[in-house]
Amino acid sequence: MEKMFWLGLVLGAVGGALLVANSYKARSLVKKSQAEVMQKVDQMMDERLASADEDKQEKKKK
């Protein structure tokens, strides 16, 4: 049962990679999605760094 799961997972990943590699529309969709995710991650990191700086400044004042 577990072997079938892993086999299906591997075959699905290979099939998806082949689909993206051979389809311009799918490849552009993947690139667009990656760019959106990276932009959101950058925003989250900027927010966390800003809040960490604010925390440090508050601790210095006390």
Backbone as a ProteinNet text record, in pm:
[ID]
protein_1_A
[PRIMARY]
MEKMFWLGLVLGAVGGALLVANSYKARSLVKKSQAEVMQKVDQMMDERLASADEDKQEKKKK
[TERTIARY]
82.7	0	87.2	187.1	274.4	357.7	398.4	475.8	393.2	265.9	178.7	163.4	156.1	146.3	268.4	387.3	510.6	526.9	487.1	493.8	401.7	281	188	239.3	300.7	357.2	469.3	557.3	669.5	618.9	526.3	473.6	398.8	327.2	257.7	354.6	461.7	562.2	630.8	664.4	729.7	633.7	509.1	408.8	387.2	380.6	364.3	483.6	603.7	724.6	727.7	687.5	684.5	579.8	466.2	360.3	408.1	469.9	518.3	631.8	719.3	834	790	679.5	636.8	522.9	475.1	362.2	400.2	397.5	432.1	333.6	206.4	103.2	122.2	147.7	169.1	297.7	402.1	530.1	515.6	443.5	425	337.8	240.3	157.1	240.7	330.3	416.9	510	567.7	657.1	581.6	460.1	379	346.4	308.8	275.8	397.6	513.5	636.1	668.6	650.1	678.5	583.9	456.9	360.4	394.6	432.2	468	591.9	691.7	813.8	783.8	694.3	657.9	589	500	430.8	527.3	621.3	720.5	807.8	846.1	926.1	849.8	721.1	639.7	631	610.1	600.9	732.5	844.6	974.1	999.1	960.8	976.9	895.2	772.3	687.3	748.1	800	860.5	985.9	1066.8	1186.9	1150.7	1049.1	1006.7	954.7	876.5	824.4	936.7	1037.1	1151.1	1230.5	1247	1316.2	1238.7	1106.9	1024.3	1037	1040	1055.1	1189.6	1294.5	1427	1429.1	1365.3	1362.7	1283.1	1175.1	1095	1174.8	1250.7	1331.4	1441.9	1499	1603.8	1547.5	1423.9	1362.9	1334.9	1308.4	1275.8	1399.6
-119.2	0	125.6	128.7	245.2	259.6	145.1	149.9	210.8	178.5	233.5	384.5	430.7	574.1	645.5	595.4	660.2	650.7	538.8	522.4	624.2	641.2	738.9	880.6	907.6	1040.4	1071	975.9	995.6	1009.5	923.8	931.5	1063.1	1108.5	1236.3	1353	1349.7	1455.8	1455.8	1338.2	1328.9	1373.5	1330.4	1372.2	1521.9	1580.7	1725.1	1799.9	1749.8	1813.6	1805.7	1692.4	1679.5	1771.2	1783	1870.4	2015.2	2058.9	2196.8	2219.8	2121.9	2137.8	2147.2	2084.7	2080.4	2175.1	2249.8	2339.1	2482.1	2571.4	2710.7	2774	2744.4	2803.1	2758.2	2630.3	2578.4	2635.7	2646.1	2698.9	2844.9	2923.4	3064	3076.7	2988.2	2989	2957.3	2861.6	2825.1	2941.5	3005.1	3118.5	3232.8	3259.7	3366.7	3335.6	3211.2	3171.2	3180.3	3139.3	3148.7	3293.8	3382.4	3524.2	3580.8	3542.1	3589.6	3539.6	3413.2	3355.8	3425	3447.2	3514.1	3656.7	3725.8	3861.2	3860.8	3766.2	3757.3	3720.7	3632.1	3593.9	3714.1	3790.9	3911.2	4010.3	4028.2	4118.5	4069.6	3940.1	3884.8	3903.5	3880.5	3895.6	4041.6	4133.4	4275.5	4314.3	4262.7	4291.4	4236.1	4115.3	4054.4	4129.7	4169.6	4245.3	4380.4	4443.6	4572.8	4557.2	4453.1	4432.5	4394.9	4322.3	4288.1	4413.3	4503.1	4629.7	4713.4	4716	4791.1	4733.6	4601.1	4535.7	4571.5	4573.9	4608.8	4752.3	4842.4	4982.6	5001.1	4926.4	4934.2	4884.3	4778.1	4723.9	4821	4893.2	4989.9	5106.5	5145.1	5256.8	5221.8	5096.4	5052.3	5034.6
0	0	0	87.3	94.5	-32.6	-91.4	-215.3	-327.4	-330.8	-435	-418.7	-294.3	-269.4	-324.3	-290	-334.5	-485.4	-542.8	-687.7	-755.6	-704	-758.7	-743.6	-629.3	-605	-704.5	-724.9	-817.8	-960.5	-1000.1	-1136.3	-1158.8	-1059.7	-1071.2	-1084.5	-1007.6	-1015.5	-1151.7	-1200.5	-1331.3	-1441	-1432.1	-1531.1	-1529.8	-1411.2	-1400.6	-1457.3	-1430.2	-1482.4	-1635	-1690.3	-1836.2	-1897.9	-1833.7	-1883	-1885	-1777.7	-1769.5	-1868.1	-1884.6	-1974.1	-2120.5	-2155.1	-2295	-2328.1	-2232.3	-2256.8	-2218.8	-2318.2	-2292.3	-2195.1	-2212.2	-2125.9	-1981.2	-1959.7	-1824.9	-1765	-1846.7	-1798.3	-1756.1	-1835.1	-1799.2	-1674.6	-1657.9	-1537.8	-1414.5	-1424.6	-1312.3	-1277.5	-1378	-1352.6	-1287	-1333.3	-1275.6	-1129.7	-1102.8	-965.9	-875.4	-925.4	-846.5	-813	-908.9	-885	-779.1	-785.1	-686.2	-546.6	-536.3	-406.8	-351.4	-435.3	-389.1	-342.6	-411.7	-372.6	-235.9	-214.3	-85.9	26.8	-0.8	99.7	134.8	33.4	59.5	146.4	119.2	199.8	343.6	361.9	496.5	571.4	504.1	568.8	605.1	517.3	548.2	670.6	679	793.8	922.7	916.1	1034.9	1078.1	981.1	1016	1076.2	1022.5	1076.2	1218.4	1243.3	1378.7	1475.4	1427.8	1513.5	1548.5	1452.1	1479.7	1580.1	1566.9	1661.4	1802.1	1811.4	1942.1	2005.8	1924.5	1976.2	2025.8	1951.7	1990.2	2120.1	2135.5	2257.7	2377.9	2359.3	2469.2	2509.2	2410.9	2442.2	2523.2	2495.8	2567.1	2712.9	2740.2	2876.6	2952.9
[MASK]
++++++++++++++++++++++++++++++++++++++++++++++++++++++++++++++

